[in-house]
């Protein structure tokens, strides 16, 4: 049996976006279903709001040992097969 070709991320995004309409309608149905578990309704409502309005900005505070509000971010990229 032949192995199916792997989908590239772009193809996967395209396939997933094809379900946008049905996905949003399903979330809307769960959000408005008064008989549904309240936790499910709240999660559906949150997902709809996040997609429609974006997630709210999150603030981060850190007080270092010296009392300074300073955050150091270190980003590392790991590439397989590269040395």
PyMOL Python script that loads the backbone (N, CA, C, O; Angstrom):
from pymol import cmd

cmd.read_pdbstr("""\
ATOM      1  N   UNK A   1       0.844  -1.164   0.000  1.00  0.00           N
ATOM      2  CA  UNK A   1       0.000   0.000   0.000  1.00  0.00           C
ATOM      3  C   UNK A   1       0.898   1.237   0.000  1.00  0.00           C
ATOM      4  O   UNK A   1       1.800   1.323   0.833  1.00  0.00           O
ATOM      5  N   UNK A   2       0.685   2.200  -0.904  1.00  0.00           N
ATOM      6  CA  UNK A   2       1.535   3.393  -0.959  1.00  0.00           C
ATOM      7  C   UNK A   2       1.286   4.305   0.246  1.00  0.00           C
ATOM      8  O   UNK A   2       0.173   4.409   0.761  1.00  0.00           O
ATOM      9  N   UNK A   3       2.364   4.955   0.667  1.00  0.00           N
ATOM     10  CA  UNK A   3       2.284   5.898   1.780  1.00  0.00           C
ATOM     11  C   UNK A   3       1.808   7.242   1.229  1.00  0.00           C
ATOM     12  O   UNK A   3       2.374   7.749   0.261  1.00  0.00           O
ATOM     13  N   UNK A   4       0.764   7.827   1.844  1.00  0.00           N
ATOM     14  CA  UNK A   4       0.295   9.122   1.332  1.00  0.00           C
ATOM     15  C   UNK A   4       1.353  10.204   1.510  1.00  0.00           C
ATOM     16  O   UNK A   4       2.110  10.200   2.481  1.00  0.00           O
ATOM     17  N   UNK A   5       1.391  11.122   0.562  1.00  0.00           N
ATOM     18  CA  UNK A   5       2.349  12.229   0.642  1.00  0.00           C
ATOM     19  C   UNK A   5       2.004  13.104   1.834  1.00  0.00           C
ATOM     20  O   UNK A   5       0.833  13.296   2.161  1.00  0.00           O
ATOM     21  N   UNK A   6       3.028  13.627   2.475  1.00  0.00           N
ATOM     22  CA  UNK A   6       2.804  14.524   3.614  1.00  0.00           C
ATOM     23  C   UNK A   6       2.287  15.859   3.101  1.00  0.00           C
ATOM     24  O   UNK A   6       2.726  16.364   2.068  1.00  0.00           O
ATOM     25  N   UNK A   7       1.356  16.407   3.840  1.00  0.00           N
ATOM     26  CA  UNK A   7       0.813  17.717   3.487  1.00  0.00           C
ATOM     27  C   UNK A   7       1.742  18.809   4.010  1.00  0.00           C
ATOM     28  O   UNK A   7       2.261  18.719   5.122  1.00  0.00           O
ATOM     29  N   UNK A   8       1.938  19.815   3.212  1.00  0.00           N
ATOM     30  CA  UNK A   8       2.731  20.949   3.679  1.00  0.00           C
ATOM     31  C   UNK A   8       1.841  21.801   4.582  1.00  0.00           C
ATOM     32  O   UNK A   8       0.617  21.719   4.487  1.00  0.00           O
ATOM     33  N   UNK A   9       2.430  22.613   5.449  1.00  0.00           N
ATOM     34  CA  UNK A   9       1.615  23.469   6.320  1.00  0.00           C
ATOM     35  C   UNK A   9       0.613  24.334   5.554  1.00  0.00           C
ATOM     36  O   UNK A   9      -0.500  24.551   6.031  1.00  0.00           O
ATOM     37  N   UNK A  10       0.991  24.827   4.380  1.00  0.00           N
ATOM     38  CA  UNK A  10       0.078  25.656   3.593  1.00  0.00           C
ATOM     39  C   UNK A  10      -1.134  24.853   3.152  1.00  0.00           C
ATOM     40  O   UNK A  10      -2.261  25.345   3.208  1.00  0.00           O
ATOM     41  N   UNK A  11      -0.912  23.625   2.715  1.00  0.00           N
ATOM     42  CA  UNK A  11      -2.024  22.775   2.303  1.00  0.00           C
ATOM     43  C   UNK A  11      -2.928  22.452   3.495  1.00  0.00           C
ATOM     44  O   UNK A  11      -4.152  22.421   3.361  1.00  0.00           O
ATOM     45  N   UNK A  12      -2.322  22.213   4.657  1.00  0.00           N
ATOM     46  CA  UNK A  12      -3.109  21.914   5.853  1.00  0.00           C
ATOM     47  C   UNK A  12      -3.958  23.115   6.255  1.00  0.00           C
ATOM     48  O   UNK A  12      -5.124  22.961   6.618  1.00  0.00           O
ATOM     49  N   UNK A  13      -3.376  24.304   6.191  1.00  0.00           N
ATOM     50  CA  UNK A  13      -4.137  25.509   6.515  1.00  0.00           C
ATOM     51  C   UNK A  13      -5.318  25.659   5.568  1.00  0.00           C
ATOM     52  O   UNK A  13      -6.428  25.988   5.986  1.00  0.00           O
ATOM     53  N   UNK A  14      -5.067  25.415   4.299  1.00  0.00           N
ATOM     54  CA  UNK A  14      -6.123  25.540   3.305  1.00  0.00           C
ATOM     55  C   UNK A  14      -7.243  24.539   3.575  1.00  0.00           C
ATOM     56  O   UNK A  14      -8.423  24.884   3.500  1.00  0.00           O
ATOM     57  N   UNK A  15      -6.871  23.302   3.889  1.00  0.00           N
ATOM     58  CA  UNK A  15      -7.878  22.291   4.203  1.00  0.00           C
ATOM     59  C   UNK A  15      -8.672  22.666   5.451  1.00  0.00           C
ATOM     60  O   UNK A  15      -9.895  22.524   5.473  1.00  0.00           O
ATOM     61  N   UNK A  16      -7.998  23.134   6.472  1.00  0.00           N
ATOM     62  CA  UNK A  16      -8.666  23.509   7.721  1.00  0.00           C
ATOM     63  C   UNK A  16      -9.600  24.698   7.491  1.00  0.00           C
ATOM     64  O   UNK A  16     -10.706  24.730   8.030  1.00  0.00           O
ATOM     65  N   UNK A  17      -9.162  25.667   6.699  1.00  0.00           N
ATOM     66  CA  UNK A  17      -9.984  26.852   6.445  1.00  0.00           C
ATOM     67  C   UNK A  17     -11.246  26.515   5.671  1.00  0.00           C
ATOM     68  O   UNK A  17     -12.224  27.260   5.730  1.00  0.00           O
ATOM     69  N   UNK A  18     -11.240  25.406   4.947  1.00  0.00           N
ATOM     70  CA  UNK A  18     -12.441  24.976   4.225  1.00  0.00           C
ATOM     71  C   UNK A  18     -13.575  24.658   5.199  1.00  0.00           C
ATOM     72  O   UNK A  18     -14.743  24.650   4.809  1.00  0.00           O
ATOM     73  N   UNK A  19     -13.241  24.397   6.457  1.00  0.00           N
ATOM     74  CA  UNK A  19     -14.248  24.072   7.473  1.00  0.00           C
ATOM     75  C   UNK A  19     -14.620  25.274   8.339  1.00  0.00           C
ATOM     76  O   UNK A  19     -15.302  25.112   9.351  1.00  0.00           O
ATOM     77  N   UNK A  20     -14.191  26.461   7.965  1.00  0.00           N
ATOM     78  CA  UNK A  20     -14.456  27.644   8.780  1.00  0.00           C
ATOM     79  C   UNK A  20     -15.951  27.857   8.984  1.00  0.00           C
ATOM     80  O   UNK A  20     -16.394  28.048  10.116  1.00  0.00           O
ATOM     81  N   UNK A  21     -16.720  27.829   7.929  1.00  0.00           N
ATOM     82  CA  UNK A  21     -18.154  28.113   8.022  1.00  0.00           C
ATOM     83  C   UNK A  21     -18.858  27.121   8.949  1.00  0.00           C
ATOM     84  O   UNK A  21     -19.579  27.518   9.865  1.00  0.00           O
ATOM     85  N   UNK A  22     -18.646  25.843   8.706  1.00  0.00           N
ATOM     86  CA  UNK A  22     -19.320  24.832   9.534  1.00  0.00           C
ATOM     87  C   UNK A  22     -18.807  24.887  10.974  1.00  0.00           C
ATOM     88  O   UNK A  22     -19.573  24.653  11.908  1.00  0.00           O
ATOM     89  N   UNK A  23     -17.537  25.190  11.161  1.00  0.00           N
ATOM     90  CA  UNK A  23     -16.975  25.276  12.507  1.00  0.00           C
ATOM     91  C   UNK A  23     -17.589  26.437  13.285  1.00  0.00           C
ATOM     92  O   UNK A  23     -17.960  26.277  14.448  1.00  0.00           O
ATOM     93  N   UNK A  24     -17.697  27.590  12.657  1.00  0.00           N
ATOM     94  CA  UNK A  24     -18.271  28.747  13.327  1.00  0.00           C
ATOM     95  C   UNK A  24     -19.758  28.525  13.616  1.00  0.00           C
ATOM     96  O   UNK A  24     -20.255  28.930  14.667  1.00  0.00           O
ATOM     97  N   UNK A  25     -20.460  27.889  12.692  1.00  0.00           N
ATOM     98  CA  UNK A  25     -21.881  27.594  12.930  1.00  0.00           C
ATOM     99  C   UNK A  25     -22.045  26.610  14.084  1.00  0.00           C
ATOM    100  O   UNK A  25     -22.969  26.742  14.886  1.00  0.00           O
ATOM    101  N   UNK A  26     -21.155  25.627  14.170  1.00  0.00           N
ATOM    102  CA  UNK A  26     -21.216  24.645  15.254  1.00  0.00           C
ATOM    103  C   UNK A  26     -20.929  25.312  16.590  1.00  0.00           C
ATOM    104  O   UNK A  26     -21.631  25.064  17.571  1.00  0.00           O
ATOM    105  N   UNK A  27     -19.892  26.166  16.639  1.00  0.00           N
ATOM    106  CA  UNK A  27     -19.603  26.900  17.873  1.00  0.00           C
ATOM    107  C   UNK A  27     -20.787  27.781  18.262  1.00  0.00           C
ATOM    108  O   UNK A  27     -21.142  27.870  19.438  1.00  0.00           O
ATOM    109  N   UNK A  28     -21.392  28.426  17.278  1.00  0.00           N
ATOM    110  CA  UNK A  28     -22.558  29.262  17.545  1.00  0.00           C
ATOM    111  C   UNK A  28     -23.727  28.458  18.090  1.00  0.00           C
ATOM    112  O   UNK A  28     -24.444  28.916  18.980  1.00  0.00           O
ATOM    113  N   UNK A  29     -23.917  27.257  17.553  1.00  0.00           N
ATOM    114  CA  UNK A  29     -25.000  26.395  18.034  1.00  0.00           C
ATOM    115  C   UNK A  29     -24.762  25.983  19.486  1.00  0.00           C
ATOM    116  O   UNK A  29     -25.688  25.989  20.297  1.00  0.00           O
ATOM    117  N   UNK A  30     -23.516  25.626  19.813  1.00  0.00           N
ATOM    118  CA  UNK A  30     -23.197  25.246  21.201  1.00  0.00           C
ATOM    119  C   UNK A  30     -23.353  26.443  22.128  1.00  0.00           C
ATOM    120  O   UNK A  30     -23.875  26.311  23.235  1.00  0.00           O
ATOM    121  N   UNK A  31     -22.904  27.601  21.683  1.00  0.00           N
ATOM    122  CA  UNK A  31     -22.971  28.806  22.518  1.00  0.00           C
ATOM    123  C   UNK A  31     -24.416  29.191  22.832  1.00  0.00           C
ATOM    124  O   UNK A  31     -24.700  29.692  23.920  1.00  0.00           O
ATOM    125  N   UNK A  32     -25.316  28.964  21.902  1.00  0.00           N
ATOM    126  CA  UNK A  32     -26.709  29.379  22.091  1.00  0.00           C
ATOM    127  C   UNK A  32     -27.623  28.271  22.598  1.00  0.00           C
ATOM    128  O   UNK A  32     -28.806  28.515  22.832  1.00  0.00           O
ATOM    129  N   UNK A  33     -27.105  27.067  22.772  1.00  0.00           N
ATOM    130  CA  UNK A  33     -27.918  25.934  23.228  1.00  0.00           C
ATOM    131  C   UNK A  33     -28.067  25.979  24.751  1.00  0.00           C
ATOM    132  O   UNK A  33     -27.133  25.647  25.480  1.00  0.00           O
ATOM    133  N   UNK A  34     -29.241  26.388  25.223  1.00  0.00           N
ATOM    134  CA  UNK A  34     -29.468  26.535  26.662  1.00  0.00           C
ATOM    135  C   UNK A  34     -29.437  25.202  27.411  1.00  0.00           C
ATOM    136  O   UNK A  34     -29.227  25.185  28.623  1.00  0.00           O
ATOM    137  N   UNK A  35     -29.641  24.097  26.714  1.00  0.00           N
ATOM    138  CA  UNK A  35     -29.615  22.783  27.358  1.00  0.00           C
ATOM    139  C   UNK A  35     -28.209  22.206  27.476  1.00  0.00           C
ATOM    140  O   UNK A  35     -28.003  21.209  28.169  1.00  0.00           O
ATOM    141  N   UNK A  36     -27.246  22.824  26.808  1.00  0.00           N
ATOM    142  CA  UNK A  36     -25.867  22.316  26.812  1.00  0.00           C
ATOM    143  C   UNK A  36     -25.211  22.573  28.166  1.00  0.00           C
ATOM    144  O   UNK A  36     -25.612  23.470  28.907  1.00  0.00           O
ATOM    145  N   UNK A  37     -24.210  21.780  28.467  1.00  0.00           N
ATOM    146  CA  UNK A  37     -23.404  21.953  29.675  1.00  0.00           C
ATOM    147  C   UNK A  37     -22.856  23.382  29.675  1.00  0.00           C
ATOM    148  O   UNK A  37     -22.290  23.823  28.675  1.00  0.00           O
ATOM    149  N   UNK A  38     -23.017  24.115  30.791  1.00  0.00           N
ATOM    150  CA  UNK A  38     -22.526  25.508  30.839  1.00  0.00           C
ATOM    151  C   UNK A  38     -21.045  25.652  30.497  1.00  0.00           C
ATOM    152  O   UNK A  38     -20.651  26.644  29.884  1.00  0.00           O
ATOM    153  N   UNK A  39     -20.226  24.685  30.879  1.00  0.00           N
ATOM    154  CA  UNK A  39     -18.795  24.760  30.556  1.00  0.00           C
ATOM    155  C   UNK A  39     -18.575  24.734  29.048  1.00  0.00           C
ATOM    156  O   UNK A  39     -17.738  25.473  28.530  1.00  0.00           O
ATOM    157  N   UNK A  40     -19.317  23.894  28.346  1.00  0.00           N
ATOM    158  CA  UNK A  40     -19.197  23.814  26.887  1.00  0.00           C
ATOM    159  C   UNK A  40     -19.645  25.128  26.261  1.00  0.00           C
ATOM    160  O   UNK A  40     -18.998  25.634  25.344  1.00  0.00           O
ATOM    161  N   UNK A  41     -20.753  25.684  26.753  1.00  0.00           N
ATOM    162  CA  UNK A  41     -21.246  26.954  26.228  1.00  0.00           C
ATOM    163  C   UNK A  41     -20.217  28.068  26.418  1.00  0.00           C
ATOM    164  O   UNK A  41     -19.960  28.849  25.502  1.00  0.00           O
ATOM    165  N   UNK A  42     -19.632  28.135  27.612  1.00  0.00           N
ATOM    166  CA  UNK A  42     -18.650  29.184  27.904  1.00  0.00           C
ATOM    167  C   UNK A  42     -17.428  29.047  27.011  1.00  0.00           C
ATOM    168  O   UNK A  42     -16.914  30.045  26.506  1.00  0.00           O
ATOM    169  N   UNK A  43     -16.957  27.819  26.812  1.00  0.00           N
ATOM    170  CA  UNK A  43     -15.788  27.618  25.937  1.00  0.00           C
ATOM    171  C   UNK A  43     -16.105  28.008  24.501  1.00  0.00           C
ATOM    172  O   UNK A  43     -15.281  28.630  23.830  1.00  0.00           O
ATOM    173  N   UNK A  44     -17.308  27.642  24.019  1.00  0.00           N
ATOM    174  CA  UNK A  44     -17.706  28.004  22.652  1.00  0.00           C
ATOM    175  C   UNK A  44     -17.802  29.514  22.509  1.00  0.00           C
ATOM    176  O   UNK A  44     -17.350  30.074  21.510  1.00  0.00           O
ATOM    177  N   UNK A  45     -18.387  30.179  23.502  1.00  0.00           N
ATOM    178  CA  UNK A  45     -18.502  31.637  23.463  1.00  0.00           C
ATOM    179  C   UNK A  45     -17.113  32.275  23.439  1.00  0.00           C
ATOM    180  O   UNK A  45     -16.870  33.205  22.670  1.00  0.00           O
ATOM    181  N   UNK A  46     -16.202  31.777  24.279  1.00  0.00           N
ATOM    182  CA  UNK A  46     -14.837  32.298  24.304  1.00  0.00           C
ATOM    183  C   UNK A  46     -14.131  32.131  22.968  1.00  0.00           C
ATOM    184  O   UNK A  46     -13.437  33.038  22.508  1.00  0.00           O
ATOM    185  N   UNK A  47     -14.308  30.979  22.349  1.00  0.00           N
ATOM    186  CA  UNK A  47     -13.676  30.736  21.049  1.00  0.00           C
ATOM    187  C   UNK A  47     -14.226  31.699  19.997  1.00  0.00           C
ATOM    188  O   UNK A  47     -13.468  32.247  19.196  1.00  0.00           O
ATOM    189  N   UNK A  48     -15.538  31.904  20.002  1.00  0.00           N
ATOM    190  CA  UNK A  48     -16.133  32.825  19.040  1.00  0.00           C
ATOM    191  C   UNK A  48     -15.621  34.247  19.251  1.00  0.00           C
ATOM    192  O   UNK A  48     -15.264  34.931  18.292  1.00  0.00           O
ATOM    193  N   UNK A  49     -15.587  34.688  20.503  1.00  0.00           N
ATOM    194  CA  UNK A  49     -15.098  36.037  20.786  1.00  0.00           C
ATOM    195  C   UNK A  49     -13.624  36.193  20.411  1.00  0.00           C
ATOM    196  O   UNK A  49     -13.233  37.213  19.842  1.00  0.00           O
ATOM    197  N   UNK A  50     -12.803  35.182  20.729  1.00  0.00           N
ATOM    198  CA  UNK A  50     -11.378  35.243  20.382  1.00  0.00           C
ATOM    199  C   UNK A  50     -11.180  35.364  18.887  1.00  0.00           C
ATOM    200  O   UNK A  50     -10.325  36.124  18.432  1.00  0.00           O
ATOM    201  N   UNK A  51     -11.953  34.629  18.123  1.00  0.00           N
ATOM    202  CA  UNK A  51     -11.777  34.661  16.672  1.00  0.00           C
ATOM    203  C   UNK A  51     -12.366  35.922  16.055  1.00  0.00           C
ATOM    204  O   UNK A  51     -11.865  36.418  15.046  1.00  0.00           O
ATOM    205  N   UNK A  52     -13.427  36.438  16.662  1.00  0.00           N
ATOM    206  CA  UNK A  52     -14.059  37.636  16.122  1.00  0.00           C
ATOM    207  C   UNK A  52     -13.379  38.925  16.524  1.00  0.00           C
ATOM    208  O   UNK A  52     -13.322  39.869  15.736  1.00  0.00           O
ATOM    209  N   UNK A  53     -12.860  38.979  17.747  1.00  0.00           N
ATOM    210  CA  UNK A  53     -12.307  40.224  18.279  1.00  0.00           C
ATOM    211  C   UNK A  53     -10.841  40.114  18.661  1.00  0.00           C
ATOM    212  O   UNK A  53     -10.218  41.123  18.993  1.00  0.00           O
ATOM    213  N   UNK A  54     -10.281  38.930  18.624  1.00  0.00           N
ATOM    214  CA  UNK A  54      -8.895  38.725  19.039  1.00  0.00           C
ATOM    215  C   UNK A  54      -8.816  38.511  20.538  1.00  0.00           C
ATOM    216  O   UNK A  54      -9.707  38.914  21.285  1.00  0.00           O
ATOM    217  N   UNK A  55      -7.750  37.877  20.962  1.00  0.00           N
ATOM    218  CA  UNK A  55      -7.566  37.639  22.390  1.00  0.00           C
ATOM    219  C   UNK A  55      -7.131  38.937  23.065  1.00  0.00           C
ATOM    220  O   UNK A  55      -6.385  39.723  22.481  1.00  0.00           O
ATOM    221  N   UNK A  56      -7.596  39.162  24.296  1.00  0.00           N
ATOM    222  CA  UNK A  56      -7.178  40.381  24.990  1.00  0.00           C
ATOM    223  C   UNK A  56      -5.677  40.374  25.253  1.00  0.00           C
ATOM    224  O   UNK A  56      -5.073  39.320  25.457  1.00  0.00           O
ATOM    225  N   UNK A  57      -5.084  41.569  25.244  1.00  0.00           N
ATOM    226  CA  UNK A  57      -3.657  41.694  25.530  1.00  0.00           C
ATOM    227  C   UNK A  57      -3.392  41.257  26.963  1.00  0.00           C
ATOM    228  O   UNK A  57      -4.185  41.534  27.863  1.00  0.00           O
ATOM    229  N   UNK A  58      -2.286  40.581  27.165  1.00  0.00           N
ATOM    230  CA  UNK A  58      -1.908  40.125  28.498  1.00  0.00           C
ATOM    231  C   UNK A  58      -0.678  40.901  28.940  1.00  0.00           C
ATOM    232  O   UNK A  58       0.289  41.049  28.192  1.00  0.00           O
ATOM    233  N   UNK A  59      -0.736  41.389  30.164  1.00  0.00           N
ATOM    234  CA  UNK A  59       0.425  42.076  30.703  1.00  0.00           C
ATOM    235  C   UNK A  59       1.201  41.112  31.580  1.00  0.00           C
ATOM    236  O   UNK A  59       0.628  40.227  32.216  1.00  0.00           O
ATOM    237  N   UNK A  60       2.511  41.296  31.605  1.00  0.00           N
ATOM    238  CA  UNK A  60       3.385  40.452  32.403  1.00  0.00           C
ATOM    239  C   UNK A  60       4.276  41.342  33.252  1.00  0.00           C
ATOM    240  O   UNK A  60       4.887  42.288  32.754  1.00  0.00           O
ATOM    241  N   UNK A  61       4.342  41.033  34.513  1.00  0.00           N
ATOM    242  CA  UNK A  61       5.233  41.780  35.402  1.00  0.00           C
ATOM    243  C   UNK A  61       6.182  40.810  36.080  1.00  0.00           C
ATOM    244  O   UNK A  61       5.831  39.673  36.395  1.00  0.00           O
ATOM    245  N   UNK A  62       7.374  41.287  36.290  1.00  0.00           N
ATOM    246  CA  UNK A  62       8.376  40.478  36.980  1.00  0.00           C
ATOM    247  C   UNK A  62       9.268  41.419  37.769  1.00  0.00           C
ATOM    248  O   UNK A  62       9.746  42.423  37.241  1.00  0.00           O
ATOM    249  N   UNK A  63       9.484  41.099  39.000  1.00  0.00           N
ATOM    250  CA  UNK A  63      10.411  41.868  39.804  1.00  0.00           C
ATOM    251  C   UNK A  63      11.633  41.004  40.043  1.00  0.00           C
ATOM    252  O   UNK A  63      11.560  39.966  40.699  1.00  0.00           O
ATOM    253  N   UNK A  64      12.750  41.443  39.505  1.00  0.00           N
ATOM    254  CA  UNK A  64      13.995  40.686  39.653  1.00  0.00           C
ATOM    255  C   UNK A  64      14.537  40.777  41.068  1.00  0.00           C
ATOM    256  O   UNK A  64      13.970  41.457  41.922  1.00  0.00           O
ATOM    257  N   UNK A  65      15.629  40.092  41.302  1.00  0.00           N
ATOM    258  CA  UNK A  65      16.249  40.061  42.629  1.00  0.00           C
ATOM    259  C   UNK A  65      16.645  41.454  43.099  1.00  0.00           C
ATOM    260  O   UNK A  65      16.633  41.740  44.297  1.00  0.00           O
ATOM    261  N   UNK A  66      16.998  42.329  42.142  1.00  0.00           N
ATOM    262  CA  UNK A  66      17.416  43.675  42.528  1.00  0.00           C
ATOM    263  C   UNK A  66      16.242  44.656  42.568  1.00  0.00           C
ATOM    264  O   UNK A  66      16.439  45.855  42.765  1.00  0.00           O
ATOM    265  N   UNK A  67      15.032  44.150  42.382  1.00  0.00           N
ATOM    266  CA  UNK A  67      13.848  45.000  42.435  1.00  0.00           C
ATOM    267  C   UNK A  67      13.496  45.650  41.110  1.00  0.00           C
ATOM    268  O   UNK A  67      12.476  46.333  41.018  1.00  0.00           O
ATOM    269  N   UNK A  68      14.310  45.458  40.085  1.00  0.00           N
ATOM    270  CA  UNK A  68      14.043  46.060  38.777  1.00  0.00           C
ATOM    271  C   UNK A  68      13.008  45.226  38.033  1.00  0.00           C
ATOM    272  O   UNK A  68      13.042  43.996  38.074  1.00  0.00           O
ATOM    273  N   UNK A  69      12.102  45.894  37.363  1.00  0.00           N
ATOM    274  CA  UNK A  69      11.123  45.195  36.530  1.00  0.00           C
ATOM    275  C   UNK A  69      11.740  44.966  35.160  1.00  0.00           C
ATOM    276  O   UNK A  69      11.577  45.775  34.247  1.00  0.00           O
ATOM    277  N   UNK A  70      12.435  43.877  35.033  1.00  0.00           N
ATOM    278  CA  UNK A  70      13.151  43.591  33.798  1.00  0.00           C
ATOM    279  C   UNK A  70      12.958  42.125  33.441  1.00  0.00           C
ATOM    280  O   UNK A  70      13.068  41.250  34.299  1.00  0.00           O
ATOM    281  N   UNK A  71      12.675  41.868  32.198  1.00  0.00           N
ATOM    282  CA  UNK A  71      12.508  40.499  31.721  1.00  0.00           C
ATOM    283  C   UNK A  71      13.508  40.283  30.590  1.00  0.00           C
ATOM    284  O   UNK A  71      13.608  41.099  29.675  1.00  0.00           O
ATOM    285  N   UNK A  72      14.234  39.197  30.660  1.00  0.00           N
ATOM    286  CA  UNK A  72      15.153  38.829  29.596  1.00  0.00           C
ATOM    287  C   UNK A  72      14.559  37.638  28.865  1.00  0.00           C
ATOM    288  O   UNK A  72      14.213  36.630  29.481  1.00  0.00           O
ATOM    289  N   UNK A  73      14.443  37.758  27.555  1.00  0.00           N
ATOM    290  CA  UNK A  73      13.888  36.691  26.733  1.00  0.00           C
ATOM    291  C   UNK A  73      15.002  36.135  25.868  1.00  0.00           C
ATOM    292  O   UNK A  73      15.680  36.884  25.165  1.00  0.00           O
ATOM    293  N   UNK A  74      15.194  34.828  25.916  1.00  0.00           N
ATOM    294  CA  UNK A  74      16.204  34.166  25.100  1.00  0.00           C
ATOM    295  C   UNK A  74      15.470  33.218  24.158  1.00  0.00           C
ATOM    296  O   UNK A  74      14.752  32.323  24.605  1.00  0.00           O
ATOM    297  N   UNK A  75      15.650  33.415  22.863  1.00  0.00           N
ATOM    298  CA  UNK A  75      15.041  32.565  21.858  1.00  0.00           C
ATOM    299  C   UNK A  75      16.116  31.709  21.215  1.00  0.00           C
ATOM    300  O   UNK A  75      17.151  32.213  20.780  1.00  0.00           O
ATOM    301  N   UNK A  76      15.864  30.433  21.162  1.00  0.00           N
ATOM    302  CA  UNK A  76      16.820  29.524  20.527  1.00  0.00           C
ATOM    303  C   UNK A  76      16.092  28.731  19.468  1.00  0.00           C
ATOM    304  O   UNK A  76      14.970  28.273  19.685  1.00  0.00           O
ATOM    305  N   UNK A  77      16.719  28.572  18.341  1.00  0.00           N
ATOM    306  CA  UNK A  77      16.172  27.776  17.269  1.00  0.00           C
ATOM    307  C   UNK A  77      16.981  26.493  17.153  1.00  0.00           C
ATOM    308  O   UNK A  77      18.206  26.523  17.040  1.00  0.00           O
ATOM    309  N   UNK A  78      16.287  25.385  17.180  1.00  0.00           N
ATOM    310  CA  UNK A  78      16.948  24.100  17.049  1.00  0.00           C
ATOM    311  C   UNK A  78      16.639  23.577  15.657  1.00  0.00           C
ATOM    312  O   UNK A  78      15.474  23.434  15.285  1.00  0.00           O
ATOM    313  N   UNK A  79      17.666  23.296  14.901  1.00  0.00           N
ATOM    314  CA  UNK A  79      17.492  22.801  13.549  1.00  0.00           C
ATOM    315  C   UNK A  79      18.101  21.410  13.484  1.00  0.00           C
ATOM    316  O   UNK A  79      19.288  21.223  13.749  1.00  0.00           O
ATOM    317  N   UNK A  80      17.266  20.432  13.125  1.00  0.00           N
ATOM    318  CA  UNK A  80      17.764  19.063  13.029  1.00  0.00           C
ATOM    319  C   UNK A  80      18.802  18.928  11.926  1.00  0.00           C
ATOM    320  O   UNK A  80      18.653  19.500  10.846  1.00  0.00           O
ATOM    321  N   UNK A  81      19.821  18.193  12.196  1.00  0.00           N
ATOM    322  CA  UNK A  81      20.824  17.898  11.202  1.00  0.00           C
ATOM    323  C   UNK A  81      21.858  18.985  10.994  1.00  0.00           C
ATOM    324  O   UNK A  81      22.811  18.774  10.243  1.00  0.00           O
ATOM    325  N   UNK A  82      21.712  20.126  11.620  1.00  0.00           N
ATOM    326  CA  UNK A  82      22.692  21.212  11.499  1.00  0.00           C
ATOM    327  C   UNK A  82      23.594  21.219  12.705  1.00  0.00           C
ATOM    328  O   UNK A  82      23.150  20.959  13.823  1.00  0.00           O
ATOM    329  N   UNK A  83      24.863  21.517  12.483  1.00  0.00           N
ATOM    330  CA  UNK A  83      25.819  21.557  13.585  1.00  0.00           C
ATOM    331  C   UNK A  83      26.506  22.877  13.637  1.00  0.00           C
ATOM    332  O   UNK A  83      27.351  23.099  14.504  1.00  0.00           O
TER     333      UNK A  83
END
""", "prot")
cmd.dss("prot")
cmd.show_as("cartoon", "prot")
cmd.util.cbc("prot")
cmd.orient("prot")
